[in-house]
Each structure stands twice: as C-alpha cells, then as structure tokens.
Amino acid sequence: MAKMNPGDSRSRKSPTWYVAGAILLLSIVALLLPGVLRATGFSGGNELMLVISAKGQVVYRKPFKDVPEGIIPVTGPLGVTQVEVAGRKVHVLHSPCDNHICMNTGWIAQEGQIIVCMPNQVVVQLTK
C-alpha cells in the first residue's frame, strides 16, 4: 500500500469544493427561507395584521392595510358571524349568538385589541 505524502495533491481536497459547497448551501437556504417564514407566520416586521379564527383555526390572515372594506363571513358552530372592515377599523356586524357581547365590543383599530364570540367560537384580532 502506497503511503501518501502530506504534499501529495490527492491527500487534500481542493478549495474549489469548499466554495462550491458553500454556494450550494447558501442557495438552498435562500430558496427555503421565504417559505419557512411564511409557514411560521412571520409577517416581516411591525406590520399590523388582521387575524380571524373560527373553531380554533386561523381562517383569515392578512396585513390590515391590504384588507378591503366590506364584510368577511366567518362560519362557526352556530352559523355565520359577519366581520365588517371600514375606515381602517373592524367590528362584528352580526353574529348568531344569543348575548351579542362580540357585537357590543364595538370597533377595534389598534394592535392587541380583540373581539371574541365564545358561543360561535370566532376570534377577531389585530396583531403584529
């Protein structure tokens, strides 16, 4: 069996392989990063988001500045809750629950504000 000398080019990897590997690794990270950020709910900064959940699942998530004015129907166990967006604020216009606490909450327009309809399991929140 032949012994390799430390100066033998066969005993060392070429720096070209390290550069190619680093480029490949960075390319893979660059391709996967946007999808991972989107999947984890990262909004990319301090952007105010309108998030609506029904039965514990997010059914609507959008930057609040991009939400068109109008009614967003949200189906819960009791029926459809109507969420209205107008003038950069949001409220529950109608809900099939009996006590209508969600409707009486009124309009919300700032981060951290929330409207909850417990009987119909609908949550409307503004978050970053």
C-alpha positions as CSV (number, residue, x, y, z in Angstrom):
1,M,0.0,0.0,0.0
2,A,1.4,3.3,-1.0
3,K,1.9,6.0,1.6
4,M,0.7,9.5,0.8
5,N,2.9,12.4,1.4
6,P,1.5,15.5,3.0
7,G,2.4,17.4,-0.1
8,D,0.6,14.9,-2.4
9,S,-2.4,16.7,-4.0
10,R,-4.5,13.5,-3.7
11,S,-4.5,13.8,0.1
12,R,-6.0,17.3,0.2
13,K,-9.4,18.5,-1.0
14,S,-9.4,21.3,-3.5
15,P,-10.6,24.7,-2.1
16,T,-12.9,24.7,-5.2
17,W,-15.0,22.0,-3.5
18,Y,-15.4,24.1,-0.4
19,V,-16.5,27.2,-2.4
20,A,-19.0,25.1,-4.4
21,G,-20.4,23.5,-1.3
22,A,-20.8,26.9,0.4
23,I,-22.6,28.3,-2.7
24,L,-24.9,25.3,-2.8
25,L,-25.7,25.6,0.9
26,L,-26.5,29.3,0.7
27,S,-28.6,28.8,-2.4
28,I,-30.7,26.2,-0.7
29,V,-31.2,28.4,2.4
30,A,-32.1,31.4,0.2
31,L,-34.8,29.2,-1.6
32,L,-36.3,27.8,1.6
33,L,-36.2,30.8,3.9
34,P,-39.3,32.7,2.4
35,G,-41.5,29.6,2.7
36,V,-40.4,28.8,6.2
37,L,-41.0,32.4,7.3
38,R,-44.5,32.4,5.7
39,A,-45.3,29.0,7.2
40,T,-44.4,30.1,10.7
41,G,-46.5,33.3,10.5
42,F,-43.6,35.8,10.4
43,S,-45.0,38.9,8.8
44,G,-41.7,40.5,8.1
45,G,-41.7,43.3,10.6
46,N,-44.0,45.5,12.5
47,E,-46.9,45.3,10.1
48,L,-50.4,45.2,11.7
49,M,-52.2,42.0,10.8
50,L,-56.0,41.2,10.9
51,V,-56.3,37.6,12.1
52,I,-59.7,35.9,12.3
53,S,-60.0,32.4,13.8
54,A,-63.0,30.0,13.9
55,K,-63.2,26.9,16.0
56,G,-59.5,27.4,17.0
57,Q,-58.2,27.6,13.4
58,V,-57.0,30.7,11.6
59,V,-59.3,31.3,8.7
60,Y,-58.2,34.7,7.6
61,R,-54.8,36.4,8.0
62,K,-53.8,39.5,6.0
63,P,-51.9,42.7,6.6
64,F,-54.6,45.1,7.8
65,K,-53.6,47.8,5.3
66,D,-54.4,45.3,2.5
67,V,-57.8,44.2,3.8
68,P,-60.5,45.7,1.6
69,E,-63.5,47.4,3.2
70,G,-66.6,45.2,3.4
71,I,-68.0,42.1,5.2
72,I,-66.0,38.9,5.9
73,P,-68.2,36.0,6.6
74,V,-66.8,33.6,9.2
75,T,-68.6,30.2,9.9
76,G,-68.7,28.9,13.4
77,P,-70.7,26.1,15.1
78,L,-73.8,28.3,15.4
79,G,-73.7,29.8,12.0
80,V,-72.1,32.8,10.2
81,T,-70.6,35.7,12.0
82,Q,-70.2,38.8,9.9
83,V,-67.0,40.8,10.4
84,E,-67.1,44.3,8.9
85,V,-64.0,46.3,7.9
86,A,-64.4,50.0,7.3
87,G,-62.2,53.1,7.7
88,R,-59.1,51.1,9.0
89,K,-61.1,49.6,11.8
90,V,-63.0,46.3,12.3
91,H,-66.0,45.0,14.3
92,V,-68.6,42.2,14.4
93,L,-71.6,43.4,12.5
94,H,-73.8,40.3,13.2
95,S,-73.4,37.0,15.0
96,P,-75.8,34.1,15.6
97,C,-75.0,34.0,19.3
98,D,-77.7,34.9,22.0
99,N,-75.9,37.5,24.1
100,H,-74.1,39.5,21.3
101,I,-71.2,40.5,23.5
102,C,-69.0,40.3,20.4
103,M,-71.2,42.9,18.6
104,N,-71.3,45.1,21.7
105,T,-67.5,45.2,21.9
106,G,-67.5,47.8,19.1
107,W,-64.8,48.7,16.7
108,I,-61.1,47.8,17.1
109,A,-58.3,49.5,15.3
110,Q,-55.0,49.0,17.3
111,E,-52.5,46.3,17.9
112,G,-53.6,43.9,20.7
113,Q,-57.3,44.6,20.5
114,I,-59.5,41.6,20.2
115,I,-63.2,40.6,19.7
116,V,-64.3,37.2,20.9
117,C,-67.6,35.4,20.3
118,M,-67.4,32.5,22.7
119,P,-70.6,30.8,21.6
120,N,-69.8,30.8,17.9
121,Q,-66.0,30.3,18.6
122,V,-64.9,33.2,16.5
123,V,-61.9,35.5,17.4
124,V,-61.0,38.7,15.6
125,Q,-57.7,40.3,16.5
126,L,-55.2,42.9,15.4
127,T,-51.7,41.8,16.0
128,K,-48.1,42.3,14.7
